[in-house]
């Protein structure tokens, strides 16, 4: 497996004469488990079936999209919509430099508590967190405000959760915690073991639902008319100008790829346009990597060998 590189846009441009050009296909890899698993599976499938040199490079969502626009990277294995709608609109709709595979993995995004937490506190709705007395049940540092993990730094969903906290009003009673997911889930482990209360961002596909007895907090149904979302890349006053006082819409996870592949590697582009996975399959991938600790490259080789018919269908 090639060494991964975390790149800024400027570094990407500088790298065009070195490692990036050495690879036929460069796959961008953001920082969560399911995308790492899918990236390695795509790498093995492309190398085995088309004999291509495929490289993996770490990067954030905006950096990967900028790189797909320029041709410095070619694939984003798992773009979440509507989370990354602004990037879709810029690079797919407006510029036409990036294409998406229409097949989607379905996802839900919510705020969860453990069942024991619900039984101890009586919390049932997300809006309950606006009550200072309820929020105090989640105060771990004695400052009078509760703590809630809202996602990893750099995730578009984390920004949306800030908007939701402002819109519901619990930004006034809760400290909104951004941290690496592994650290956040370690805190969930500790809370479960110690019998402590905890509330946090939860989503599928993910192994957390296999590990913990989770209860999603109830919310008003998604209402598109009330969701007005801007991201920091779109509006310097994005938080003030955005609202989201209802549940998330159902999310869809797609493979995106650079339009430059249609000319440079048309067979790879055709394959990427046909990749199809289910939520259940991705759940298993995440569980194997995150819970059983299997190396992503090792797991991808095993997965491709065991799912030959499915992989073959991506090339037909």
The 8 nearest C-alpha neighbors of each residue, nearest first, counted from 0:
[[1, 2, 296, 54, 55, 3, 53, 39],
 [0, 2, 3, 54, 55, 53, 56, 4],
 [1, 3, 4, 0, 55, 56, 54, 57],
 [4, 2, 56, 55, 57, 1, 5, 54],
 [5, 3, 56, 57, 6, 2, 55, 58],
 [4, 6, 57, 58, 56, 3, 7, 59],
 [7, 5, 10, 11, 58, 4, 8, 57],
 [6, 8, 10, 9, 11, 62, 5, 58],
 [7, 9, 11, 10, 62, 12, 6, 66],
 [10, 8, 12, 11, 7, 13, 6, 14],
 [11, 9, 13, 7, 12, 8, 6, 14],
 [12, 10, 8, 14, 9, 13, 6, 7],
 [11, 13, 9, 10, 14, 15, 8, 71],
 [14, 12, 10, 11, 15, 9, 16, 17],
 [15, 13, 11, 17, 16, 12, 19, 10],
 [16, 14, 19, 17, 13, 12, 20, 71],
 [15, 17, 14, 20, 13, 18, 19, 21],
 [18, 16, 14, 15, 19, 20, 21, 13],
 [19, 17, 21, 20, 14, 22, 16, 15],
 [20, 18, 15, 21, 17, 22, 14, 71],
 [19, 21, 22, 18, 15, 17, 16, 23],
 [20, 22, 18, 19, 17, 23, 52, 16],
 [23, 21, 52, 24, 20, 53, 19, 54],
 [22, 24, 52, 51, 53, 21, 25, 20],
 [23, 25, 53, 22, 73, 54, 26, 52],
 [26, 24, 54, 72, 73, 53, 55, 22],
 [27, 25, 74, 55, 73, 54, 72, 56],
 [28, 26, 56, 75, 57, 63, 74, 55],
 [27, 29, 57, 58, 56, 35, 26, 34],
 [30, 28, 59, 58, 57, 31, 60, 27],
 [29, 31, 28, 32, 35, 59, 34, 57],
 [32, 30, 34, 33, 29, 35, 180, 28],
 [31, 33, 35, 34, 285, 36, 289, 30],
 [34, 32, 36, 285, 35, 31, 37, 281],
 [33, 35, 37, 36, 32, 77, 31, 38],
 [36, 34, 38, 32, 33, 37, 28, 39],
 [35, 37, 33, 39, 34, 38, 295, 284],
 [36, 38, 40, 34, 39, 35, 41, 76],
 [39, 37, 35, 41, 36, 40, 76, 34],
 [40, 38, 42, 36, 41, 37, 299, 296],
 [39, 41, 299, 37, 43, 42, 38, 44],
 [42, 40, 44, 38, 39, 43, 45, 37],
 [43, 41, 39, 45, 40, 44, 53, 46],
 [42, 44, 46, 40, 41, 45, 47, 39],
 [45, 43, 41, 47, 42, 46, 48, 40],
 [46, 44, 42, 48, 49, 43, 47, 41],
 [45, 47, 50, 51, 43, 44, 49, 48],
 [48, 46, 44, 45, 50, 43, 49, 51],
 [47, 49, 45, 46, 50, 44, 51, 314],
 [50, 48, 51, 45, 46, 47, 267, 266],
 [49, 51, 46, 47, 48, 52, 45, 53],
 [52, 50, 46, 49, 23, 53, 45, 24],
 [51, 53, 22, 23, 46, 24, 54, 50],
 [54, 52, 24, 22, 25, 42, 23, 51],
 [53, 55, 25, 22, 26, 1, 24, 56],
 [56, 54, 26, 3, 25, 27, 28, 57],
 [55, 57, 3, 4, 27, 28, 26, 5],
 [58, 56, 28, 5, 4, 27, 29, 3],
 [59, 57, 29, 5, 28, 63, 62, 6],
 [58, 60, 29, 62, 61, 63, 153, 57],
 [59, 61, 63, 62, 64, 29, 58, 154],
 [62, 60, 64, 63, 59, 65, 86, 58],
 [63, 61, 65, 59, 64, 60, 8, 58],
 [64, 62, 66, 60, 65, 61, 27, 58],
 [63, 65, 67, 61, 66, 62, 68, 60],
 [66, 64, 68, 62, 63, 67, 61, 69],
 [65, 67, 71, 72, 63, 69, 68, 64],
 [68, 66, 257, 72, 70, 64, 73, 69],
 [67, 69, 65, 96, 66, 70, 64, 97],
 [68, 70, 66, 67, 71, 65, 72, 96],
 [69, 71, 67, 72, 68, 66, 73, 259],
 [72, 70, 66, 69, 67, 11, 15, 19],
 [73, 71, 67, 25, 66, 70, 26, 74],
 [72, 74, 257, 67, 25, 256, 26, 24],
 [75, 73, 256, 26, 255, 27, 76, 72],
 [74, 76, 255, 27, 77, 254, 256, 26],
 [77, 75, 254, 38, 74, 34, 37, 255],
 [78, 76, 254, 253, 34, 252, 75, 79],
 [77, 79, 253, 252, 254, 80, 75, 76],
 [80, 78, 252, 82, 251, 83, 81, 77],
 [81, 79, 82, 251, 83, 250, 84, 252],
 [80, 82, 84, 83, 79, 250, 251, 248],
 [83, 81, 80, 79, 155, 84, 156, 159],
 [84, 82, 80, 86, 85, 81, 79, 87],
 [83, 85, 81, 87, 86, 82, 80, 88],
 [84, 86, 88, 87, 83, 89, 230, 233],
 [87, 85, 89, 88, 83, 84, 90, 64],
 [88, 86, 84, 91, 85, 89, 90, 83],
 [87, 89, 92, 85, 86, 91, 90, 84],
 [90, 88, 93, 86, 87, 91, 92, 94],
 [89, 91, 94, 87, 97, 96, 95, 88],
 [92, 90, 95, 97, 87, 88, 98, 93],
 [91, 93, 88, 95, 90, 89, 94, 87],
 [92, 94, 89, 95, 90, 91, 88, 96],
 [93, 95, 90, 96, 91, 92, 89, 97],
 [94, 96, 91, 97, 92, 90, 93, 98],
 [97, 95, 258, 68, 94, 90, 91, 257],
 [96, 98, 257, 91, 258, 90, 95, 256],
 [99, 97, 256, 255, 91, 258, 257, 96],
 [100, 98, 255, 254, 101, 256, 253, 97],
 [99, 101, 272, 254, 102, 253, 255, 273],
 [102, 100, 99, 103, 253, 272, 273, 254],
 [103, 101, 100, 275, 253, 104, 274, 273],
 [104, 102, 253, 252, 251, 105, 101, 275],
 [103, 105, 252, 278, 277, 251, 276, 106],
 [106, 104, 251, 278, 250, 103, 252, 107],
 [105, 107, 250, 203, 251, 204, 249, 104],
 [106, 108, 203, 202, 249, 250, 109, 105],
 [109, 107, 202, 201, 247, 106, 203, 110],
 [110, 108, 201, 200, 202, 215, 111, 107],
 [109, 111, 200, 199, 201, 215, 216, 198],
 [112, 110, 215, 214, 199, 216, 198, 201],
 [113, 111, 198, 214, 213, 197, 116, 114],
 [112, 114, 213, 116, 115, 212, 214, 117],
 [113, 115, 117, 116, 213, 214, 212, 118],
 [116, 114, 118, 113, 117, 119, 194, 196],
 [117, 115, 196, 113, 119, 114, 118, 120],
 [116, 118, 121, 114, 122, 120, 115, 119],
 [117, 119, 115, 116, 121, 120, 114, 122],
 [120, 118, 116, 117, 121, 115, 196, 122],
 [121, 119, 117, 122, 118, 116, 136, 133],
 [122, 120, 117, 118, 119, 123, 116, 133],
 [123, 121, 117, 120, 124, 127, 133, 118],
 [122, 124, 216, 217, 121, 117, 125, 127],
 [125, 123, 217, 216, 126, 127, 218, 122],
 [124, 126, 216, 127, 128, 217, 218, 123],
 [125, 127, 128, 124, 129, 167, 169, 218],
 [128, 126, 125, 129, 124, 130, 122, 133],
 [127, 129, 126, 134, 130, 169, 133, 125],
 [128, 130, 169, 127, 168, 126, 172, 131],
 [129, 131, 133, 128, 132, 127, 134, 172],
 [132, 130, 134, 133, 172, 135, 129, 128],
 [131, 133, 135, 130, 134, 136, 128, 129],
 [134, 132, 130, 135, 131, 136, 128, 127],
 [135, 133, 145, 131, 128, 136, 132, 137],
 [134, 136, 138, 132, 137, 133, 145, 144],
 [137, 135, 134, 133, 138, 196, 145, 120],
 [136, 138, 145, 135, 134, 146, 196, 139],
 [139, 137, 145, 135, 144, 136, 140, 146],
 [140, 138, 141, 137, 145, 146, 142, 144],
 [139, 141, 142, 138, 143, 144, 145, 146],
 [142, 140, 143, 139, 138, 144, 145, 135],
 [141, 143, 144, 140, 138, 139, 145, 135],
 [142, 144, 141, 135, 138, 145, 140, 172],
 [145, 143, 173, 172, 138, 142, 135, 134],
 [144, 146, 138, 137, 173, 134, 135, 174],
 [147, 145, 174, 173, 137, 138, 175, 176],
 [146, 148, 199, 175, 198, 176, 149, 174],
 [147, 149, 176, 199, 150, 200, 177, 175],
 [148, 150, 200, 157, 176, 177, 160, 199],
 [151, 149, 157, 177, 148, 200, 178, 152],
 [150, 152, 178, 179, 177, 154, 180, 153],
 [151, 153, 177, 154, 178, 150, 157, 179],
 [154, 152, 151, 155, 59, 157, 60, 158],
 [153, 155, 157, 156, 152, 151, 150, 158],
 [154, 156, 158, 157, 82, 153, 83, 159],
 [155, 157, 159, 154, 158, 82, 160, 150],
 [158, 156, 150, 160, 154, 155, 159, 149],
 [157, 159, 161, 155, 156, 160, 162, 154],
 [160, 158, 156, 162, 161, 157, 163, 155],
 [159, 161, 163, 157, 162, 158, 164, 149],
 [162, 160, 158, 164, 159, 163, 165, 157],
 [161, 163, 159, 165, 160, 164, 242, 238],
 [162, 164, 160, 166, 243, 165, 161, 244],
 [165, 163, 170, 161, 169, 167, 162, 166],
 [164, 166, 168, 162, 170, 163, 167, 161],
 [167, 165, 163, 244, 168, 164, 242, 243],
 [168, 166, 164, 244, 165, 169, 163, 126],
 [167, 169, 165, 170, 166, 129, 164, 171],
 [170, 168, 129, 171, 172, 164, 128, 173],
 [169, 171, 164, 165, 173, 168, 172, 174],
 [172, 170, 169, 168, 173, 129, 165, 174],
 [171, 173, 169, 144, 170, 131, 129, 134],
 [174, 172, 145, 144, 170, 146, 169, 171],
 [173, 175, 146, 145, 176, 147, 144, 170],
 [176, 174, 147, 173, 148, 149, 146, 177],
 [175, 177, 148, 147, 149, 174, 178, 146],
 [178, 176, 151, 150, 152, 149, 148, 175],
 [179, 177, 151, 152, 180, 176, 183, 150],
 [178, 180, 151, 182, 181, 183, 152, 177],
 [179, 181, 183, 182, 151, 184, 178, 150],
 [182, 180, 184, 183, 179, 185, 178, 186],
 [183, 181, 185, 180, 179, 184, 186, 178],
 [184, 182, 180, 186, 185, 181, 179, 178],
 [183, 185, 187, 186, 181, 182, 180, 188],
 [184, 186, 188, 182, 187, 183, 181, 189],
 [185, 187, 189, 183, 184, 188, 190, 182],
 [186, 188, 184, 190, 185, 189, 191, 183],
 [189, 187, 185, 191, 186, 190, 192, 184],
 [188, 190, 186, 192, 187, 191, 193, 185],
 [191, 189, 195, 187, 193, 192, 188, 194],
 [190, 192, 194, 188, 189, 193, 187, 195],
 [191, 193, 189, 190, 194, 188, 195, 187],
 [194, 192, 190, 195, 191, 189, 188, 196],
 [193, 195, 191, 192, 190, 196, 115, 116],
 [196, 194, 190, 193, 191, 197, 116, 192],
 [197, 195, 116, 137, 190, 136, 194, 198],
 [196, 198, 112, 137, 190, 195, 116, 199],
 [197, 199, 112, 147, 111, 110, 196, 148],
 [200, 198, 148, 147, 111, 110, 149, 201],
 [199, 201, 110, 149, 109, 148, 111, 150],
 [202, 200, 109, 110, 111, 108, 199, 203],
 [203, 201, 108, 107, 109, 204, 205, 106],
 [204, 202, 205, 106, 107, 108, 201, 282],
 [203, 205, 282, 278, 106, 281, 202, 206],
 [206, 204, 203, 282, 207, 285, 202, 208],
 [205, 207, 286, 209, 208, 285, 282, 210],
 [208, 206, 210, 209, 205, 211, 201, 184],
 [209, 207, 206, 210, 211, 213, 205, 212],
 [208, 210, 206, 207, 211, 212, 205, 286],
 [211, 209, 207, 208, 206, 212, 290, 213],
 [212, 210, 208, 213, 209, 207, 113, 191],
 [211, 213, 113, 114, 208, 214, 210, 209],
 [214, 212, 113, 114, 211, 112, 111, 208],
 [213, 215, 112, 111, 114, 113, 216, 212],
 [216, 214, 111, 110, 109, 217, 112, 213],
 [217, 215, 124, 125, 123, 111, 110, 214],
 [216, 218, 124, 125, 123, 215, 219, 246],
 [219, 217, 246, 125, 124, 245, 220, 216],
 [218, 220, 245, 246, 221, 217, 244, 222],
 [221, 219, 246, 245, 218, 222, 247, 248],
 [222, 220, 246, 245, 248, 247, 223, 219],
 [221, 223, 224, 225, 220, 245, 226, 246],
 [222, 224, 226, 225, 221, 227, 248, 245],
 [223, 225, 222, 226, 227, 221, 243, 242],
 [226, 224, 223, 222, 243, 227, 242, 244],
 [225, 227, 243, 223, 242, 224, 228, 222],
 [226, 228, 242, 241, 225, 243, 229, 224],
 [229, 227, 241, 226, 242, 230, 243, 159],
 [228, 230, 237, 241, 233, 234, 231, 227],
 [229, 231, 233, 232, 237, 234, 228, 158],
 [232, 230, 233, 234, 237, 235, 229, 236],
 [231, 233, 230, 234, 235, 229, 85, 237],
 [234, 232, 230, 231, 229, 235, 237, 85],
 [233, 235, 237, 236, 231, 232, 230, 229],
 [236, 234, 237, 231, 233, 232, 238, 230],
 [237, 235, 234, 239, 238, 240, 231, 229],
 [236, 238, 234, 229, 240, 235, 239, 231],
 [239, 237, 241, 240, 236, 162, 229, 161],
 [238, 240, 236, 237, 241, 242, 162, 165],
 [239, 241, 237, 238, 236, 242, 229, 227],
 [242, 240, 228, 227, 238, 239, 229, 237],
 [243, 241, 227, 226, 166, 162, 244, 228],
 [242, 244, 226, 163, 245, 166, 225, 162],
 [243, 245, 166, 167, 163, 242, 225, 246],
 [246, 244, 219, 221, 243, 220, 218, 222],
 [247, 245, 221, 220, 218, 219, 248, 244],
 [248, 246, 221, 108, 249, 245, 109, 107],
 [247, 249, 221, 250, 246, 107, 81, 222],
 [250, 248, 107, 106, 247, 251, 105, 108],
 [251, 249, 106, 80, 107, 105, 248, 81],
 [250, 252, 105, 80, 103, 104, 79, 106],
 [251, 253, 79, 104, 103, 78, 77, 80],
 [254, 252, 103, 78, 77, 100, 255, 251],
 [253, 255, 76, 77, 100, 99, 75, 78],
 [256, 254, 99, 75, 98, 74, 100, 253],
 [257, 255, 74, 73, 98, 97, 75, 99],
 [256, 258, 97, 73, 67, 259, 260, 98],
 [257, 259, 97, 96, 260, 261, 98, 256],
 [260, 258, 257, 261, 262, 70, 263, 96],
 [261, 259, 264, 263, 262, 258, 268, 265],
 [260, 262, 265, 259, 268, 258, 264, 263],
 [263, 261, 260, 265, 259, 264, 258, 268],
 [262, 264, 260, 261, 265, 259, 23, 268],
 [265, 263, 260, 267, 266, 262, 261, 268],
 [266, 264, 261, 268, 267, 262, 260, 269],
 [267, 265, 269, 268, 264, 270, 49, 261],
 [266, 268, 270, 264, 265, 269, 271, 45],
 [269, 267, 265, 271, 266, 270, 260, 261],
 [268, 270, 266, 272, 267, 271, 265, 273],
 [271, 269, 267, 314, 313, 273, 272, 268],
 [272, 270, 268, 273, 274, 269, 267, 100],
 [271, 273, 100, 269, 270, 274, 268, 99],
 [274, 272, 313, 270, 271, 275, 100, 269],
 [275, 273, 313, 271, 272, 270, 276, 102],
 [274, 276, 102, 273, 277, 103, 313, 104],
 [277, 275, 104, 280, 278, 274, 281, 103],
 [278, 276, 280, 279, 104, 281, 275, 105],
 [277, 279, 281, 104, 280, 204, 105, 282],
 [278, 280, 282, 277, 281, 283, 204, 276],
 [281, 279, 277, 283, 282, 278, 284, 276],
 [280, 282, 284, 278, 283, 279, 285, 204],
 [281, 283, 204, 279, 285, 280, 205, 284],
 [284, 282, 286, 280, 281, 285, 287, 279],
 [283, 285, 281, 287, 282, 286, 36, 288],
 [286, 284, 282, 33, 288, 283, 287, 32],
 [287, 285, 206, 283, 290, 289, 284, 288],
 [286, 288, 291, 284, 285, 290, 289, 293],
 [289, 287, 292, 293, 285, 286, 291, 290],
 [290, 288, 286, 292, 285, 287, 291, 32],
 [291, 289, 286, 292, 287, 288, 206, 285],
 [290, 292, 287, 293, 288, 289, 286, 294],
 [293, 291, 288, 289, 290, 287, 294, 286],
 [292, 294, 288, 291, 287, 295, 298, 297],
 [293, 295, 297, 296, 298, 292, 288, 299],
 [296, 294, 298, 297, 36, 299, 293, 39],
 [297, 295, 299, 298, 294, 39, 300, 0],
 [298, 296, 294, 300, 295, 299, 301, 293],
 [297, 299, 295, 301, 300, 296, 302, 294],
 [300, 298, 40, 302, 296, 301, 297, 39],
 [299, 301, 303, 297, 298, 302, 304, 296],
 [300, 302, 298, 304, 299, 303, 305, 297],
 [303, 301, 299, 305, 304, 300, 298, 306],
 [302, 304, 306, 300, 305, 301, 307, 299],
 [303, 305, 301, 302, 306, 307, 300, 299],
 [306, 304, 302, 303, 307, 301, 308, 300],
 [307, 305, 303, 309, 304, 308, 302, 310],
 [306, 308, 310, 309, 304, 305, 303, 311],
 [309, 307, 311, 310, 306, 312, 305, 313],
 [308, 310, 312, 311, 306, 307, 313, 275],
 [309, 311, 307, 312, 313, 308, 306, 303],
 [312, 310, 308, 313, 309, 314, 307, 315],
 [311, 313, 309, 315, 310, 314, 308, 273],
 [314, 312, 273, 274, 270, 311, 310, 315],
 [313, 315, 270, 312, 311, 310, 269, 273],
 [314, 312, 313, 311, 270, 273, 269, 310]]
